[in-house]
Amino acid sequence: MPEEKYPFRILEVTARNGSHIRQDLQETEISKGKKGYLLTVENIKQEAGRYFDTVILKTDSQIQPEISISVYGNIFSKTP
């Protein structure tokens, strides 16, 4: 949620690699008159193993035009 003193909008969301995750960004009302964002990151990797990616949020802020969020995953195989 953007601070009142430093408002910004998120213009775009991408993943640096994107082969093992799917991301979705929704603008939402946090409380009456206050807007924020809900970022959902979903695993799409099917096989066992680790992965790492970065979700990049591009903003209209001159202070921080880009926000990077690290995403880690470790998928385990099913054991009988």
Z-matrix of the N, CA and C atoms (Angstrom, degrees):
N
C 1 1.438
C 2 1.528 1 108.13
N 3 1.311 2 118.01 1 124.68
C 4 1.464 3 120.75 2 178.56
C 5 1.528 4 111.73 3 -63.04
N 6 1.319 5 115.08 4 142.23
C 7 1.460 6 120.62 5 176.10
C 8 1.530 7 109.16 6 -73.32
N 9 1.324 8 116.95 7 146.63
C 10 1.453 9 121.82 8 -179.99
C 11 1.528 10 111.50 9 -58.94
N 12 1.321 11 115.66 10 -37.83
C 13 1.459 12 121.80 11 -178.18
C 14 1.535 13 112.25 12 -71.38
N 15 1.349 14 116.60 13 -29.00
C 16 1.466 15 121.84 14 -177.64
C 17 1.527 16 109.96 15 -129.24
N 18 1.321 17 118.15 16 71.69
C 19 1.462 18 119.73 17 -178.32
C 20 1.532 19 111.38 18 -70.15
N 21 1.309 20 115.40 19 149.86
C 22 1.461 21 121.57 20 174.97
C 23 1.517 22 108.84 21 -157.01
N 24 1.320 23 114.96 22 163.96
C 25 1.462 24 121.70 23 173.81
C 26 1.514 25 107.95 24 -121.51
N 27 1.313 26 116.43 25 145.59
C 28 1.461 27 120.86 26 173.23
C 29 1.518 28 106.71 27 -90.52
N 30 1.320 29 115.42 28 124.21
C 31 1.456 30 121.55 29 -174.66
C 32 1.524 31 113.25 30 -95.71
N 33 1.348 32 116.27 31 -29.42
C 34 1.464 33 120.20 32 -173.84
C 35 1.519 34 109.20 33 -157.62
N 36 1.325 35 115.98 34 146.83
C 37 1.460 36 121.66 35 174.37
C 38 1.530 37 107.75 36 -128.90
N 39 1.338 38 115.89 37 130.03
C 40 1.464 39 121.65 38 178.62
C 41 1.522 40 108.64 39 -140.48
N 42 1.319 41 115.59 40 164.44
C 43 1.460 42 121.49 41 172.42
C 44 1.516 43 107.46 42 -110.57
N 45 1.316 44 116.61 43 140.70
C 46 1.463 45 120.25 44 -178.69
C 47 1.529 46 109.82 45 -59.58
N 48 1.341 47 117.98 46 -47.33
C 49 1.460 48 122.02 47 179.45
C 50 1.531 49 109.54 48 -102.51
N 51 1.326 50 116.60 49 -59.42
C 52 1.461 51 121.70 50 174.98
C 53 1.505 52 117.00 51 80.67
N 54 1.331 53 118.49 52 4.26
C 55 1.461 54 119.22 53 -177.37
C 56 1.525 55 113.32 54 -82.03
N 57 1.334 56 118.74 55 -16.79
C 58 1.467 57 120.52 56 -177.49
C 59 1.522 58 114.22 57 -122.47
N 60 1.326 59 117.24 58 -0.85
C 61 1.462 60 120.10 59 179.50
C 62 1.518 61 110.36 60 -135.13
N 63 1.320 62 114.56 61 157.86
C 64 1.453 63 122.37 62 172.10
C 65 1.523 64 105.72 63 -126.36
N 66 1.318 65 117.53 64 135.88
C 67 1.454 66 120.99 65 -178.63
C 68 1.525 67 110.19 66 -122.79
N 69 1.339 68 114.12 67 148.80
C 70 1.457 69 120.90 68 179.21
C 71 1.522 70 107.63 69 -141.97
N 72 1.306 71 117.08 70 136.24
C 73 1.462 72 122.11 71 -179.64
C 74 1.517 73 108.84 72 -123.89
N 75 1.328 74 115.84 73 127.35
C 76 1.457 75 121.70 74 178.59
C 77 1.527 76 109.21 75 -123.11
N 78 1.322 77 116.38 76 133.57
C 79 1.456 78 119.79 77 172.11
C 80 1.520 79 106.30 78 -80.68
N 81 1.328 80 116.93 79 135.36
C 82 1.455 81 121.06 80 -175.39
C 83 1.514 82 110.67 81 -140.69
N 84 1.322 83 116.26 82 158.85
C 85 1.453 84 121.06 83 175.97
C 86 1.527 85 107.57 84 -91.78
N 87 1.320 86 117.08 85 116.63
C 88 1.462 87 122.98 86 -178.35
C 89 1.526 88 109.65 87 -77.12
N 90 1.307 89 116.51 88 -48.63
C 91 1.455 90 123.12 89 175.00
C 92 1.527 91 106.67 90 -147.50
N 93 1.294 92 116.88 91 174.05
C 94 1.463 93 120.20 92 -174.47
C 95 1.527 94 111.80 93 -52.76
N 96 1.320 95 115.34 94 114.50
C 97 1.454 96 121.10 95 177.96
C 98 1.518 97 115.39 96 83.56
N 99 1.339 98 118.77 97 -7.61
C 100 1.467 99 121.63 98 -179.85
C 101 1.519 100 109.42 99 -108.80
N 102 1.315 101 114.04 100 123.11
C 103 1.462 102 119.76 101 -179.77
C 104 1.519 103 110.41 102 -102.14
N 105 1.305 104 114.89 103 153.50
C 106 1.450 105 121.59 104 177.51
C 107 1.519 106 108.62 105 -151.04
N 108 1.308 107 115.71 106 -166.83
C 109 1.458 108 121.20 107 -177.66
C 110 1.518 109 109.95 108 -131.93
N 111 1.332 110 115.52 109 146.01
C 112 1.451 111 122.32 110 174.60
C 113 1.524 112 107.11 111 -117.93
N 114 1.331 113 116.17 112 113.80
C 115 1.460 114 122.05 113 178.79
C 116 1.515 115 108.26 114 -101.56
N 117 1.329 116 116.74 115 124.11
C 118 1.454 117 122.38 116 177.04
C 119 1.522 118 107.93 117 -114.07
N 120 1.333 119 116.19 118 126.99
C 121 1.463 120 121.55 119 177.17
C 122 1.527 121 106.92 120 -117.43
N 123 1.323 122 116.05 121 125.18
C 124 1.466 123 122.09 122 -175.65
C 125 1.525 124 109.80 123 -117.30
N 126 1.325 125 115.74 124 135.38
C 127 1.458 126 121.64 125 175.00
C 128 1.528 127 109.09 126 -74.13
N 129 1.334 128 118.13 127 133.96
C 130 1.461 129 121.60 128 173.75
C 131 1.529 130 111.60 129 -123.79
N 132 1.316 131 116.66 130 3.78
C 133 1.467 132 121.46 131 178.24
C 134 1.525 133 108.40 132 -71.59
N 135 1.318 134 117.57 133 132.35
C 136 1.456 135 122.59 134 -177.14
C 137 1.530 136 113.41 135 -100.41
N 138 1.313 137 117.15 136 -35.93
C 139 1.466 138 120.90 137 -175.50
C 140 1.530 139 110.55 138 -87.95
N 141 1.332 140 114.85 139 157.22
C 142 1.471 141 120.37 140 179.69
C 143 1.529 142 110.20 141 -65.34
N 144 1.318 143 115.61 142 147.38
C 145 1.459 144 121.03 143 177.34
C 146 1.512 145 111.95 144 140.44
N 147 1.316 146 114.41 145 172.16
C 148 1.461 147 121.48 146 179.65
C 149 1.514 148 110.39 147 -94.85
N 150 1.324 149 114.48 148 156.91
C 151 1.456 150 119.16 149 171.16
C 152 1.520 151 109.68 150 -150.91
N 153 1.312 152 115.10 151 160.89
C 154 1.460 153 123.27 152 179.89
C 155 1.522 154 107.21 153 -142.28
N 156 1.301 155 115.82 154 140.00
C 157 1.465 156 120.31 155 175.59
C 158 1.528 157 108.31 156 -151.21
N 159 1.302 158 115.97 157 175.11
C 160 1.459 159 121.79 158 177.51
C 161 1.517 160 108.75 159 -133.19
N 162 1.332 161 116.68 160 128.11
C 163 1.456 162 121.84 161 173.58
C 164 1.528 163 106.67 162 -92.48
N 165 1.323 164 115.89 163 129.92
C 166 1.457 165 121.51 164 -176.63
C 167 1.528 166 109.03 165 -115.08
N 168 1.334 167 115.36 166 123.13
C 169 1.460 168 122.07 167 177.50
C 170 1.529 169 108.32 168 -105.58
N 171 1.324 170 116.99 169 118.57
C 172 1.464 171 120.81 170 176.82
C 173 1.522 172 107.36 171 -93.01
N 174 1.352 173 116.07 172 131.38
C 175 1.460 174 121.38 173 -176.26
C 176 1.524 175 111.01 174 -120.46
N 177 1.314 176 114.83 175 172.05
C 178 1.463 177 119.96 176 174.72
C 179 1.530 178 111.07 177 -96.16
N 180 1.321 179 117.54 178 12.58
C 181 1.464 180 122.75 179 -178.81
C 182 1.520 181 111.17 180 -80.63
N 183 1.325 182 116.44 181 133.81
C 184 1.460 183 119.86 182 174.52
C 185 1.522 184 110.63 183 -78.20
N 186 1.329 185 117.14 184 -23.05
C 187 1.468 186 121.52 185 179.92
C 188 1.525 187 110.51 186 -74.73
N 189 1.334 188 116.96 187 -44.93
C 190 1.461 189 121.16 188 179.70
C 191 1.531 190 108.82 189 -141.12
N 192 1.337 191 116.54 190 87.04
C 193 1.462 192 119.83 191 -176.42
C 194 1.526 193 114.02 192 -71.13
N 195 1.328 194 116.99 193 -13.03
C 196 1.460 195 120.93 194 -179.31
C 197 1.522 196 109.68 195 -142.79
N 198 1.338 197 116.21 196 134.52
C 199 1.461 198 122.60 197 176.07
C 200 1.517 199 107.25 198 -118.24
N 201 1.334 200 117.12 199 125.54
C 202 1.462 201 121.88 200 179.62
C 203 1.522 202 109.89 201 -108.02
N 204 1.340 203 115.71 202 133.69
C 205 1.459 204 121.86 203 179.40
C 206 1.525 205 107.87 204 -124.75
N 207 1.333 206 116.43 205 120.38
C 208 1.462 207 121.32 206 179.51
C 209 1.524 208 109.95 207 -77.88
N 210 1.338 209 115.19 208 139.26
C 211 1.462 210 122.07 209 179.18
C 212 1.526 211 107.47 210 -127.01
N 213 1.334 212 115.86 211 128.23
C 214 1.459 213 122.05 212 178.99
C 215 1.519 214 108.64 213 -122.76
N 216 1.321 215 116.50 214 147.42
C 217 1.457 216 120.26 215 175.92
C 218 1.514 217 110.52 216 -147.03
N 219 1.326 218 115.49 217 150.45
C 220 1.454 219 121.51 218 176.21
C 221 1.525 220 106.47 219 -140.11
N 222 1.328 221 116.82 220 109.43
C 223 1.455 222 123.21 221 -177.92
C 224 1.525 223 108.46 222 -97.56
N 225 1.315 224 116.02 223 127.24
C 226 1.463 225 121.22 224 178.76
C 227 1.516 226 110.21 225 -102.59
N 228 1.330 227 116.66 226 145.42
C 229 1.463 228 120.25 227 177.29
C 230 1.529 229 109.00 228 -78.02
N 231 1.318 230 115.77 229 151.56
C 232 1.461 231 120.82 230 178.49
C 233 1.526 232 109.08 231 -70.64
N 234 1.319 233 115.48 232 140.02
C 235 1.456 234 119.60 233 176.13
C 236 1.527 235 107.64 234 -112.28
N 237 1.332 236 116.11 235 135.65
C 238 1.474 237 119.36 236 -177.42
C 239 1.502 238 113.68 237 -67.85
